[in-house]
Amino acid sequence: MDTIFALASAQGKAGVSVVRVSGPQALEAMNALSKTPVPVPGRGLRVLTDAAGSPLDEALVLSFAAPHSFTGEDVVEFQVHGSTAVVSALLERLGQLDGLRHAEPGEFTRRALENGQLDLAQVEGLADLIDAETEAQRKQAQVVLSGAIGKLAERWRDDLIRAASLIEVTIDFADEEVPVDVTPEVSSLLAGVQKDLETEVAGVKIAERIRSGFEVAIVGAPNVGKSTLLNALAGREAAITSEYAGTTRDIIEVKMDLAGLPVTLLDTAGLRDTEDHVESIGIALARKRAENADIRVFLAEASETPDVEMQDGDIRLLPKADARDDAEDAISGKTGQGIDRLVEHIATVLKSRSAHPGISTRNRHREALSSALKSLHQAQSVLELGPEHYDLAAEDMRSAIRSLELLVGRVGVENLLDEIFSSFCLGK
């Protein structure tokens, strides 16, 4: 196993930069750079030197002995002054040592997975935590990183192994008189896991939205003030505003943090009949995105029928409050009238919808959970047919167990790993 190293903190000038080394020669590398060894495990302030013995920098050096480290290997971290010159010199010096090489993207985390320090869901949680931009995303990523998915999956797996074992014992002794009917206990175990899985599957969609962001589409006819409203909500000139109808042809997206929730505002093309081919494409896209959005904000006169069907939680407002007398239920991106009330309304709706998210946060998680749930439904149905079908029920239970093992990366995920780790920086 190679010993790897990389900058673990952000690139560029900083007060402090962290260089991480992991592998069987990490402690030797630490001793090669400092005349005075640091206790293992331990920490100490040391002067790092180059190959000629000249000082590179004074650093706080931390050492971790396997398996009590992030990767599960011997690990050393050098906290140095964060100039590009210091970091470059330190990386160059490490590269001169035999057996050391630069880490690939995500290689530290991959070793943590391979050494059992993290399961696959925790790796995904770490990636989400690094990418988190809002408080809701941070909290959700922390839950996943803590191992909550793995703990649930392990409990479900234990219950299913118990249920399958009871059934298989009955099969093995089919020709003998078994004193206890195991069917009630098996059915109870399956029902308990099914209930948990159904709850978790129902919450995955919400968790996915927190991870990727809720979408709020501003919808209405051309030139009703959609782009002006978007700019007011975004606090900047994100969309072109013009007195001419049909200015917005592409869907303009603006990401924002709304009461701790990630929200993408969509300024869509004005909905109308048109012979302009390019505009008609924009209108078709606008309809589709609006229909799929979490909330639609309709800017329309009271007498108008929206071209996109209104759904629960949608908001309808009169446009251009600054240019009308009946402005009580109207909004104006130009003057700001009604903006605070709109933001509060959107936040209330989204908070209500995200009150009970699942722990699982990705489409991969939902597929594994749904597959396990399907297998358990089949097992329950087969179980009711009687002992002569117990072998089929046991196979369905084993299939559910495999799906749960896939959830946390115990089996069948090699094709996913390269994709997941490629999104990490070198120091992770």
KOLLUM-281876 format. One record per residue (C-alpha): residue in one letter; x, y, z. Coordinates in pm, 1 decimal. Example, Ala and Ser with C-alpha at 12.3 -4.5 7.8 and 13.67 -1.06 7.14 Angstrom:
<recs>
residuo a u 1230.0 v -450.0 w 780.0
residuo s u 1367.0 v -106.0 w 714.0
</recs>
This chain:
<recs>
residuo m u 0.0 v 0.0 w 0.0
residuo d u 141.2 v 337.7 w -104.4
residuo t u 171.3 v 627.5 w 134.4
residuo i u -17.4 v 925.2 w -6.5
residuo f u -9.8 v 1298.2 w 61.0
residuo a u -201.2 v 1608.3 w -47.9
residuo l u -312.3 v 1954.1 w 55.9
residuo a u -620.3 v 1891.2 w 273.0
residuo s u -730.1 v 2254.5 w 304.8
residuo a u -842.0 v 2492.5 w 31.7
residuo q u -607.0 v 2599.0 w -246.2
residuo g u -465.2 v 2950.4 w -236.4
residuo k u -332.9 v 3193.4 w 20.9
residuo a u -461.4 v 3139.0 w 376.2
residuo g u -365.4 v 3189.6 w 737.9
residuo v u -307.7 v 2816.5 w 781.5
residuo s u -287.0 v 2530.4 w 532.8
residuo v u -307.2 v 2160.2 w 617.0
residuo v u -109.6 v 1889.9 w 436.8
residuo r u -217.0 v 1531.9 w 510.2
residuo v u -7.2 v 1214.2 w 479.7
residuo s u -158.0 v 864.5 w 515.1
residuo g u -13.2 v 516.9 w 484.7
residuo p u 252.8 v 282.1 w 622.1
residuo q u 535.1 v 535.5 w 579.3
residuo a u 351.4 v 840.0 w 715.1
residuo l u 538.0 v 837.2 w 1047.9
residuo e u 873.9 v 791.6 w 871.7
residuo a u 790.6 v 1093.0 w 655.6
residuo m u 716.5 v 1297.6 w 968.9
residuo n u 1054.0 v 1203.0 w 1118.7
residuo a u 1233.1 v 1281.6 w 791.5
residuo l u 1102.3 v 1639.2 w 796.5
residuo s u 1169.3 v 1712.8 w 1163.5
residuo k u 1479.1 v 1655.3 w 1374.4
residuo t u 1266.8 v 1602.2 w 1686.0
residuo p u 1001.7 v 1327.0 w 1659.4
residuo v u 643.3 v 1394.1 w 1763.2
residuo p u 483.9 v 1136.0 w 1997.1
residuo v u 247.8 v 888.8 w 1830.2
residuo p u -31.6 v 966.7 w 1876.1
residuo g u 42.1 v 1325.0 w 1965.8
residuo r u 114.4 v 1676.2 w 1850.2
residuo g u 396.6 v 1923.3 w 1863.4
residuo l u 534.2 v 2245.1 w 1720.4
residuo r u 825.4 v 2157.5 w 1493.7
residuo v u 1054.8 v 2318.7 w 1236.2
residuo l u 1023.4 v 2131.5 w 906.8
residuo t u 1336.2 v 2105.4 w 692.7
residuo d u 1417.1 v 2030.6 w 330.1
residuo a u 1656.8 v 1761.4 w 205.7
residuo a u 1958.3 v 1982.8 w 282.4
residuo g u 1839.2 v 2051.7 w 636.4
residuo s u 1732.3 v 2410.3 w 567.1
residuo p u 1407.6 v 2524.9 w 734.3
residuo l u 1088.2 v 2509.7 w 530.2
residuo d u 847.4 v 2640.8 w 793.1
residuo e u 746.8 v 2605.9 w 1155.2
residuo a u 442.9 v 2377.8 w 1173.7
residuo l u 201.8 v 2221.4 w 1416.2
residuo v u 245.1 v 1849.2 w 1352.1
residuo l u -26.5 v 1599.4 w 1448.5
residuo s u 24.3 v 1223.1 w 1438.3
residuo f u -238.9 v 949.0 w 1448.5
residuo a u -167.3 v 577.6 w 1484.5
residuo a u -369.9 v 321.3 w 1290.5
residuo p u -654.8 v 243.3 w 1320.0
residuo h u -742.9 v 557.9 w 1515.6
residuo s u -740.8 v 803.9 w 1226.2
residuo f u -966.9 v 926.7 w 947.1
residuo t u -833.2 v 669.9 w 699.6
residuo g u -771.3 v 392.3 w 950.8
residuo e u -398.9 v 410.2 w 865.6
residuo d u -105.3 v 592.1 w 1022.6
residuo v u -172.6 v 959.2 w 947.5
residuo v u 29.8 v 1278.6 w 987.9
residuo e u -102.1 v 1630.5 w 935.4
residuo f u 121.3 v 1934.0 w 895.2
residuo q u -43.7 v 2267.7 w 976.3
residuo v u 180.0 v 2525.4 w 809.9
residuo h u 156.9 v 2893.3 w 721.4
residuo g u -78.7 v 2914.2 w 427.4
residuo s u 133.9 v 3075.8 w 159.3
residuo t u 152.2 v 2904.1 w -177.7
residuo a u 533.1 v 2901.1 w -152.5
residuo v u 534.2 v 2716.3 w 181.5
residuo v u 276.3 v 2462.4 w 66.4
residuo s u 456.0 v 2401.8 w -263.5
residuo a u 789.6 v 2350.5 w -86.1
residuo l u 636.6 v 2105.1 w 161.0
residuo l u 460.6 v 1904.9 w -111.1
residuo e u 782.1 v 1895.1 w -313.6
residuo r u 976.4 v 1766.9 w -10.7
residuo l u 721.7 v 1491.9 w 55.1
residuo g u 738.3 v 1388.9 w -309.8
residuo q u 1114.1 v 1335.5 w -274.6
residuo l u 1068.5 v 1067.0 w -8.4
residuo d u 1069.6 v 702.9 w -118.4
residuo g u 730.7 v 533.4 w -117.8
residuo l u 526.1 v 854.8 w -110.7
residuo r u 307.1 v 985.2 w -392.2
residuo h u 40.0 v 1249.1 w -448.6
residuo a u -311.6 v 1133.1 w -359.1
residuo e u -581.9 v 1093.6 w -621.0
residuo p u -908.7 v 1288.3 w -573.7
residuo g u -1101.1 v 1135.9 w -283.7
residuo e u -831.1 v 876.9 w -210.0
residuo f u -814.0 v 951.6 w 163.1
residuo t u -1189.5 v 897.1 w 192.3
residuo r u -1170.2 v 586.5 w -24.5
residuo r u -917.8 v 439.1 w 216.9
residuo a u -1148.6 v 527.5 w 505.5
residuo l u -1421.9 v 327.8 w 329.8
residuo e u -1193.7 v 33.4 w 252.6
residuo n u -1067.9 v 24.4 w 611.8
residuo g u -1417.2 v 31.8 w 760.7
residuo q u -1396.0 v 383.5 w 904.9
residuo l u -1693.5 v 496.7 w 693.7
residuo d u -1968.6 v 317.1 w 503.4
residuo l u -2074.1 v 427.9 w 155.3
residuo a u -2366.0 v 636.2 w 282.1
residuo q u -2129.8 v 819.4 w 519.6
residuo v u -1896.9 v 891.4 w 227.7
residuo e u -2191.5 v 1046.9 w 44.8
residuo g u -2278.5 v 1242.1 w 360.2
residuo l u -1924.1 v 1379.0 w 372.6
residuo a u -1950.6 v 1490.0 w 9.4
residuo d u -2282.2 v 1660.9 w 85.8
residuo l u -2136.0 v 1833.2 w 392.4
residuo i u -1850.5 v 1973.9 w 185.0
residuo d u -2103.5 v 2102.9 w -70.8
residuo a u -2356.7 v 2231.4 w 187.3
residuo e u -2457.0 v 2594.5 w 136.0
residuo t u -2752.8 v 2626.3 w 374.2
residuo e u -2824.8 v 2531.1 w 733.3
residuo a u -3075.6 v 2263.4 w 631.5
residuo q u -2820.6 v 2102.8 w 400.1
residuo r u -2553.8 v 2111.5 w 671.9
residuo k u -2780.5 v 1947.9 w 929.7
residuo q u -2895.4 v 1680.0 w 688.4
residuo a u -2540.1 v 1598.7 w 576.9
residuo q u -2425.9 v 1574.6 w 939.3
residuo v u -2696.1 v 1316.3 w 1013.0
residuo v u -2587.4 v 1101.7 w 717.0
residuo l u -2217.5 v 1142.9 w 800.9
residuo s u -2285.9 v 1033.3 w 1159.4
residuo g u -2376.2 v 687.5 w 1027.7
residuo a u -2751.7 v 708.8 w 1085.7
residuo i u -2834.5 v 525.9 w 761.1
residuo g u -2590.8 v 246.1 w 840.0
residuo k u -2729.7 v 202.0 w 1191.7
residuo l u -3083.9 v 174.5 w 1058.7
residuo a u -2980.8 v -63.9 w 781.5
residuo e u -2791.7 v -281.9 w 1030.2
residuo r u -3096.1 v -308.2 w 1258.5
residuo w u -3322.8 v -397.1 w 966.0
residuo r u -3066.7 v -647.7 w 840.7
residuo d u -3043.7 v -815.9 w 1182.2
residuo d u -3423.4 v -851.8 w 1198.1
residuo l u -3436.6 v -1000.1 w 848.0
residuo i u -3150.5 v -1240.8 w 917.5
residuo r u -3340.2 v -1357.7 w 1225.7
residuo a u -3660.4 v -1402.0 w 1022.4
residuo a u -3482.8 v -1588.1 w 741.4
residuo s u -3303.1 v -1811.4 w 991.6
residuo l u -3630.6 v -1911.1 w 1156.7
residuo i u -3780.9 v -1999.6 w 819.5
residuo e u -3474.0 v -2196.8 w 710.2
residuo v u -3471.9 v -2396.2 w 1035.3
residuo t u -3833.6 v -2489.2 w 964.9
residuo i u -3736.0 v -2598.9 w 611.8
residuo d u -3440.6 v -2805.1 w 739.3
residuo f u -3663.7 v -2992.7 w 983.5
residuo a u -3965.7 v -3020.2 w 755.4
residuo d u -3983.9 v -3398.0 w 802.9
residuo e u -3975.3 v -3367.8 w 1180.0
residuo e u -4225.8 v -3225.5 w 1420.4
residuo v u -4124.2 v -2867.4 w 1498.4
residuo p u -4265.1 v -2773.8 w 1841.6
residuo v u -4299.7 v -2400.4 w 1773.9
residuo d u -4481.2 v -2224.4 w 1489.6
residuo v u -4233.7 v -1956.1 w 1376.7
residuo t u -4474.8 v -1784.9 w 1136.8
residuo p u -4610.1 v -1525.3 w 1386.7
residuo e u -4260.5 v -1410.3 w 1486.7
residuo v u -4140.9 v -1401.3 w 1125.0
residuo s u -4447.9 v -1203.0 w 1016.6
residuo s u -4396.0 v -958.7 w 1304.0
residuo l u -4030.0 v -905.5 w 1212.0
residuo l u -4114.3 v -849.3 w 845.2
residuo a u -4400.1 v -611.4 w 928.1
residuo g u -4176.2 v -400.8 w 1152.4
residuo v u -3907.1 v -363.2 w 887.2
residuo q u -4168.8 v -292.4 w 618.5
residuo k u -4320.0 v -11.3 w 823.6
residuo d u -3979.0 v 148.5 w 877.9
residuo l u -3889.5 v 117.4 w 508.9
residuo e u -4219.1 v 271.8 w 397.7
residuo t u -4161.0 v 570.2 w 627.2
residuo e u -3805.8 v 613.3 w 501.8
residuo v u -3900.0 v 584.5 w 133.6
residuo a u -4170.6 v 848.7 w 183.2
residuo g u -3913.1 v 1089.1 w 327.3
residuo v u -3642.5 v 1040.3 w 63.6
residuo k u -3802.7 v 1282.5 w -183.8
residuo i u -3799.4 v 1560.7 w 75.8
residuo a u -3441.6 v 1481.0 w 174.7
residuo e u -3337.3 v 1487.0 w -191.8
residuo r u -3494.3 v 1830.3 w -228.5
residuo i u -3307.2 v 1962.7 w 74.2
residuo r u -2987.6 v 1825.6 w -76.7
residuo s u -3040.1 v 1957.7 w -431.2
residuo g u -3265.4 v 2256.7 w -360.8
residuo f u -3635.8 v 2338.7 w -384.5
residuo e u -3756.8 v 2505.5 w -704.9
residuo v u -3988.0 v 2806.9 w -707.6
residuo a u -4112.2 v 2908.9 w -1053.6
residuo i u -4238.4 v 3259.1 w -1130.7
residuo v u -4513.4 v 3216.6 w -1389.3
residuo g u -4728.1 v 3454.8 w -1589.9
residuo a u -4794.9 v 3624.2 w -1920.0
residuo p u -4521.3 v 3825.8 w -2094.0
residuo n u -4428.3 v 4161.2 w -1944.1
residuo v u -4613.3 v 4123.1 w -1612.5
residuo g u -4299.5 v 4183.1 w -1407.6
residuo k u -4162.0 v 3830.4 w -1359.6
residuo s u -3799.1 v 3925.2 w -1425.8
residuo t u -3825.5 v 4238.7 w -1211.9
residuo l u -3965.6 v 4026.4 w -929.0
residuo l u -3683.6 v 3772.3 w -968.0
residuo n u -3424.2 v 4048.8 w -949.4
residuo a u -3589.3 v 4189.7 w -637.5
residuo l u -3590.2 v 3848.8 w -468.9
residuo a u -3231.9 v 3779.0 w -572.7
residuo g u -3110.8 v 4124.4 w -475.9
residuo r u -2926.6 v 4166.4 w -805.8
residuo e u -2981.8 v 4205.2 w -1178.4
residuo a u -3008.4 v 3837.7 w -1267.5
residuo a u -3266.7 v 3872.1 w -1545.2
residuo i u -3308.7 v 4118.8 w -1830.7
residuo t u -3605.9 v 4347.8 w -1781.1
residuo s u -3765.7 v 4531.0 w -2070.9
residuo e u -4089.3 v 4695.8 w -2171.7
residuo y u -4101.8 v 4459.4 w -2469.1
residuo a u -4293.6 v 4133.5 w -2428.7
residuo g u -4103.7 v 3806.9 w -2473.9
residuo t u -3765.0 v 3930.5 w -2347.6
residuo t u -3705.3 v 3618.6 w -2135.4
residuo r u -3670.6 v 3312.2 w -2359.4
residuo d u -3439.5 v 3090.8 w -2156.8
residuo i u -3520.2 v 2983.7 w -1802.1
residuo i u -3310.8 v 3196.1 w -1566.5
residuo e u -3211.2 v 3032.1 w -1238.1
residuo v u -3102.4 v 3207.7 w -920.3
residuo k u -2996.1 v 3010.7 w -613.0
residuo m u -3062.6 v 3155.4 w -269.8
residuo d u -3075.5 v 3061.9 w 98.3
residuo l u -3433.4 v 3109.1 w 216.6
residuo a u -3473.0 v 3067.6 w 593.3
residuo g u -3197.9 v 2805.7 w 590.2
residuo l u -3345.5 v 2611.5 w 297.8
residuo p u -3181.1 v 2591.1 w -47.0
residuo v u -3409.9 v 2746.2 w -308.3
residuo t u -3368.1 v 2792.3 w -683.1
residuo l u -3584.3 v 3071.2 w -825.9
residuo l u -3692.5 v 3018.4 w -1186.3
residuo d u -3779.2 v 3310.9 w -1412.5
residuo t u -3971.7 v 3148.8 w -1696.6
residuo a u -4065.7 v 3271.2 w -2041.4
residuo g u -4399.1 v 3453.6 w -2055.6
residuo l u -4684.1 v 3214.9 w -2135.5
residuo r u -4866.4 v 3315.3 w -2453.7
residuo d u -4942.1 v 3200.4 w -2807.5
residuo t u -4661.0 v 3298.4 w -3042.5
residuo e u -4538.3 v 3229.4 w -3395.7
residuo d u -4176.6 v 3294.8 w -3293.8
residuo h u -4010.3 v 2951.3 w -3303.0
residuo v u -3740.9 v 3033.4 w -3047.2
residuo e u -3988.2 v 3190.3 w -2805.1
residuo s u -4225.0 v 2892.8 w -2841.6
residuo i u -3943.0 v 2658.0 w -2735.4
residuo g u -3883.6 v 2876.8 w -2429.9
residuo i u -4254.4 v 2870.7 w -2344.4
residuo a u -4267.2 v 2489.6 w -2371.5
residuo l u -3968.4 v 2460.3 w -2138.7
residuo a u -4128.4 v 2711.5 w -1901.9
residuo r u -4447.7 v 2506.2 w -1878.0
residuo k u -4254.9 v 2187.3 w -1803.8
residuo r u -4030.9 v 2342.7 w -1537.9
residuo a u -4326.4 v 2521.6 w -1379.0
residuo e u -4527.3 v 2198.8 w -1359.9
residuo n u -4235.0 v 2019.6 w -1191.3
residuo a u -4147.0 v 2302.5 w -950.7
residuo d u -4220.6 v 2274.3 w -579.7
residuo i u -4407.7 v 2606.6 w -572.2
residuo r u -4540.9 v 2830.0 w -848.6
residuo v u -4581.8 v 3204.9 w -802.1
residuo f u -4847.2 v 3320.1 w -1049.5
residuo l u -4850.2 v 3684.9 w -1154.9
residuo a u -5192.2 v 3734.2 w -1312.8
residuo e u -5498.2 v 3953.8 w -1311.0
residuo a u -5796.9 v 3826.1 w -1113.4
residuo s u -5992.8 v 3764.4 w -1434.6
residuo e u -5718.0 v 3552.0 w -1595.0
residuo t u -5704.9 v 3172.2 w -1586.2
residuo p u -5348.3 v 3046.5 w -1531.9
residuo d u -5205.9 v 2846.4 w -1823.7
residuo v u -5036.7 v 2611.6 w -1575.0
residuo e u -5257.0 v 2427.1 w -1324.8
residuo m u -5232.2 v 2562.5 w -970.9
residuo q u -5138.5 v 2313.5 w -699.4
residuo d u -5150.1 v 2308.9 w -321.5
residuo g u -4912.4 v 2569.2 w -179.0
residuo d u -4897.6 v 2779.3 w -496.4
residuo i u -4924.5 v 3156.8 w -469.3
residuo r u -5128.8 v 3389.5 w -689.8
residuo l u -5059.2 v 3763.8 w -685.8
residuo l u -5166.8 v 4066.5 w -884.4
residuo p u -4870.4 v 4209.6 w -1077.9
residuo k u -4720.3 v 4558.9 w -1076.4
residuo a u -4859.2 v 4695.0 w -750.3
residuo d u -4681.4 v 5023.3 w -823.1
residuo a u -4905.9 v 5085.4 w -1125.5
residuo r u -5250.7 v 5000.1 w -987.6
residuo d u -5507.1 v 5117.8 w -734.0
residuo d u -5616.7 v 4772.8 w -605.8
residuo a u -5272.4 v 4694.6 w -465.3
residuo e u -5366.9 v 4504.3 w -148.7
residuo d u -5302.4 v 4157.2 w -299.1
residuo a u -5046.6 v 4281.3 w -548.4
residuo i u -4668.9 v 4272.1 w -560.3
residuo s u -4405.8 v 4493.7 w -716.5
residuo g u -4047.6 v 4401.1 w -783.7
residuo k u -3983.9 v 4765.4 w -867.5
residuo t u -4089.1 v 4914.4 w -531.1
residuo g u -4053.8 v 4603.1 w -314.2
residuo q u -4418.0 v 4605.0 w -208.0
residuo g u -4527.3 v 4256.5 w -100.0
residuo i u -4177.8 v 4104.5 w -131.2
residuo d u -4134.8 v 4029.7 w 240.3
residuo r u -4479.9 v 3873.5 w 259.6
residuo l u -4406.4 v 3655.8 w -44.7
residuo v u -4074.0 v 3535.5 w 98.6
residuo e u -4242.0 v 3454.3 w 430.4
residuo h u -4517.1 v 3259.8 w 252.0
residuo i u -4268.4 v 3055.9 w 45.7
residuo a u -4058.7 v 2982.1 w 355.1
residuo t u -4366.1 v 2868.6 w 551.0
residuo v u -4477.0 v 2629.7 w 276.3
residuo l u -4130.1 v 2479.5 w 226.7
residuo k u -4064.6 v 2443.6 w 600.2
residuo s u -4395.3 v 2260.8 w 637.0
residuo r u -4308.2 v 2025.3 w 351.9
residuo s u -3957.7 v 1957.4 w 481.7
residuo a u -4056.6 v 1900.2 w 844.5
residuo h u -4015.2 v 1520.8 w 824.0
residuo p u -3740.5 v 1434.5 w 575.6
residuo g u -3596.9 v 1087.7 w 551.8
residuo i u -3241.9 v 1010.4 w 656.2
residuo s u -3169.1 v 873.4 w 308.6
residuo t u -3087.7 v 1154.6 w 67.5
residuo r u -3016.6 v 1015.9 w -278.6
residuo n u -3192.8 v 839.8 w -561.9
residuo r u -2957.6 v 544.1 w -505.8
residuo h u -3083.7 v 516.6 w -149.2
residuo r u -3447.3 v 526.1 w -259.5
residuo e u -3390.2 v 251.5 w -516.9
residuo a u -3223.0 v 23.1 w -260.6
residuo l u -3496.2 v 84.8 w -1.6
residuo s u -3774.9 v 33.7 w -256.6
residuo s u -3614.0 v -288.8 w -376.6
residuo a u -3593.3 v -419.5 w -19.3
residuo l u -3954.6 v -319.6 w 44.1
residuo k u -4072.7 v -497.5 w -271.1
residuo s u -3892.1 v -816.3 w -165.5
residuo l u -4051.0 v -803.5 w 180.0
residuo h u -4401.0 v -759.5 w 37.1
residuo q u -4337.3 v -1068.4 w -175.4
residuo a u -4204.7 v -1260.6 w 125.1
residuo q u -4516.2 v -1180.1 w 329.7
residuo s u -4745.2 v -1290.9 w 47.2
residuo v u -4557.0 v -1617.2 w -5.2
residuo l u -4543.4 v -1682.6 w 369.1
residuo e u -4922.8 v -1684.0 w 382.5
residuo l u -4934.2 v -1971.2 w 130.9
residuo g u -4800.4 v -2214.6 w 388.5
residuo p u -4485.5 v -2410.9 w 480.2
residuo e u -4447.7 v -2566.3 w 134.8
residuo h u -4355.3 v -2219.3 w 3.3
residuo y u -4118.4 v -2118.3 w 284.1
residuo d u -3811.9 v -2163.2 w 61.3
residuo l u -3941.3 v -1889.1 w -170.6
residuo a u -4014.4 v -1661.2 w 124.9
residuo a u -3660.1 v -1713.6 w 255.5
residuo e u -3515.3 v -1619.7 w -84.1
residuo d u -3721.3 v -1298.9 w -87.3
residuo m u -3584.8 v -1214.1 w 258.0
residuo r u -3228.4 v -1274.1 w 139.7
residuo s u -3298.1 v -1045.1 w -156.6
residuo a u -3413.8 v -771.4 w 83.5
residuo i u -3097.4 v -818.6 w 290.3
residuo r u -2882.5 v -775.9 w -23.2
residuo s u -3063.5 v -450.6 w -104.7
residuo l u -2987.0 v -315.7 w 243.5
residuo e u -2622.2 v -419.2 w 208.6
residuo l u -2612.8 v -230.8 w -121.3
residuo l u -2747.4 v 76.9 w 58.1
residuo v u -2438.1 v 105.7 w 280.0
residuo g u -2188.6 v -31.8 w 27.7
residuo r u -2130.4 v -380.3 w 163.6
residuo v u -2181.7 v -535.2 w -180.5
residuo g u -2202.6 v -446.5 w -549.2
residuo v u -2094.6 v -81.0 w -549.4
residuo e u -1755.7 v -87.3 w -724.3
residuo n u -1904.1 v 84.9 w -1029.4
residuo l u -2024.1 v 372.2 w -808.0
residuo l u -1700.9 v 441.9 w -623.2
residuo d u -1504.0 v 613.9 w -900.0
residuo e u -1797.4 v 847.2 w -968.6
residuo i u -1840.9 v 934.3 w -600.7
residuo f u -1473.0 v 989.5 w -520.2
residuo s u -1405.1 v 1193.6 w -834.6
residuo s u -1615.4 v 1473.1 w -681.7
residuo f u -1379.4 v 1502.7 w -382.4
residuo c u -1075.2 v 1728.9 w -370.9
residuo l u -723.9 v 1580.1 w -348.0
residuo g u -703.1 v 1626.8 w 28.7
residuo k u -1020.4 v 1428.9 w 93.6
</recs>
